[in-house]
Amino acid sequence: MAADVTLILTLSLLLWLSPFVAKMVRMPTPPVEIILGTLLAFAGLLHDNEYFKLIAEVGFLYLMFLAGMEVNLKEISSSPPRVIRQAILFTLSLGGLALLSGFLLKLNPIVTVSLPLISIGLLASLAKIYGRKEPWLNLSIIVGVLGEIASIAALTILDAASTVGFGWELVFKIAYLVLFIAAIYLAYHLLHLIFWWFPELKKKLMPRADIADQDIRLAMALFFMMITVMLLLHLELALGAFIAGVAISAFFHHEKHLEEKMSSLGFGFLVPLFFIHVGVSFDLGALLIPGVLSGALEITALMFGIRILSAFTLRSLGGYFDALTVAVALSMPLTLLIAVATIGYTTNNITLLTYYKLILASLFEVIIAMGLLKLMGFYREKMKQKAWKKEKLTPR
């Protein structure tokens, strides 16, 4: 009883204080929450229990829901075909290099699957820092969305393979997944047609001014309905949460404040608890185990390496420096990497040491990527100033 009281009070203080700590150390809040969760668990102030674990799982699904709301299908579909082709080529290159690395280095299949993962969760924080007008950031979001869709599909197949093994059952699972995605695609076009014929229907479903918060109610209803569908199909729940977010973004983009409302609930309560729980699950003493630190650094180096090599496919869209910046910005698959590590460990496909390596690698990637992006930003500003001075001094 006393331990649970301590847990609740410590979590309450972490929810409140972690943004201040993140601002002090100039890091995104999620990795700070993981690190603080690890340190406080080591100090005996935090521990795992069934309710904490349940809320953390809901927090992860809600994070996937918010990631889906970041997807602007209209913006992606209106992108030049050349950009889409290069983005797909980048994603395929990542997958090919990951398989090659796994084969040559004889990596665990779970680690191999982890290497090409892409998540746009932390790109939102980059948008707040650098602004959406930066060409490399816009390109990162387009490439990141396609990569995240591929990553979540891979996560779904991995979860299915971990449950039923590699056989006909897995084939049926993949068939369910393909049929489900096809059904979602048809439903999207059908709803798009209905809303085109009856534009007022959107406002009735999600009115602009409503004291009953109908917009939040509809969003949450869709969130839980998609999770229910995935439960019935025995597919990865994160995919359903992500699709629910994409649907809200696609059909109710007229409600500009909805994303802010949903983000406030997520990043103010549910999502931090997920990251703190990840920190609690990491044993600080694992750093002293031979091979954990070096293994995490190896995974980090591989993940950066295959992205930098794949960046050659994007150099024609804005120069190699912008392509390199995109590669670094997409080297922070924190949420999906943690999800893959958790699935691998709970299904006994990886050892506890490999789990620690993946969690540690996810933290290293965020810290290194954020540092590199700052250095690249300073270099870009310096080049702009030099170009401006040269233009000013050039006689007309």
Secondary structure, DSSP 8 states (H G I E B T S, - for coil): -HHHHHHHHHHHHHHHHHHHHHHHHT--HHHHHHHHHHHHHHTTS----HHHHHHHHHHHHHHHHHHHHT--HHHHHTS-HHHHHHHHHHHHHHHHHHHHHHHHHT--HHHHHHTT----TTHHHHHHHH-TT-HHHHHHHHHHHHHHHHHHHHHHHHHHHHHH-SSHHHHHHHHHHHHHHHHHHHHHHHHHHHHHH-THHHHHHS-SS-TT-HHHHHHHHHHHHHHHHHHHHT--HHHHHHHHHHHHHHH-TT-TTHHHHHHHHIIIIIHHHHHHHHHHHS-GGGGGSTTHHHHHHHHHHHHHHHHHHHGGGGGGGT-HHHHHHHHHHT---HHHHHHHHHHHHHTTSS-HHHHHHHHHHHHHHHHHHHHHHHHHHHHHHHHHHHHHHHHHHS--
